[in-house]
Amino acid sequence: MRMLAILLGGLFSVMALAKPVPLDDVSRQEIAERIAPVGSVCKEGEDCAANVGAVAAAPSEPRSGETVFNKFCTACHTSGLLGAPKKGDTAEWTKRASAIGGYSKLLQQAYAGIGSMPPKGTCMNCSEEEFGNAMLYMGAVK
């Protein structure tokens, strides 16, 4: 216990007698940038609120199957990861559609999540039509 008291006393005296390290303007600027807030709160009626609500324009027509596949589906459906039917394997796509009751049923179940694939796969903003376009591009047959 006595050793702990001596150690803490010594540590306190070193900290109390330590002199601050002088910082140049560049160091002060770097520190200010690192601890600066990431965002800010903007209330209605303030000047900063003028840009609130700006939304990116949605595409006027559905994305093509190739576009959706290349952006969202390729990771699993190129290699067949976790049993996903591969792109271009029309026989497998046809087999799955037949087993479930046709293309429309397969689309409906795949869109809702099927097997290891979560709902909408990884395309959270895909419409059912875009999702179907991707399935047709991969080899599903209507």
C-alpha angles and dihedrals in degrees: 000000000000090000091053091051091050091047093049091045091052092047092050093050092050091051094045094050097041116114120225117252111247113242126209122221093263092055091047090051092049091050091048090052093049094051097038116120115266095219142359139227117248120194126205111269095031122113092249090059092071092087096043113115096029105145129191112251114260117232113267094224134030118277117254122257090247092053093049092044094050093049104037114009107041096086094066106019097052094057100025091243113192092358097306112158109254125242110263096020095119092167092059093045090050091047091052093046092049092048092053099041106272142312095300092055091046091051091047094050095042091050089052092045127276132198109330093343116100121222110298090003104243095327103095093171098046118119118223088254092054090046089052090048089056092049091051090048090053093053109275113143123217 
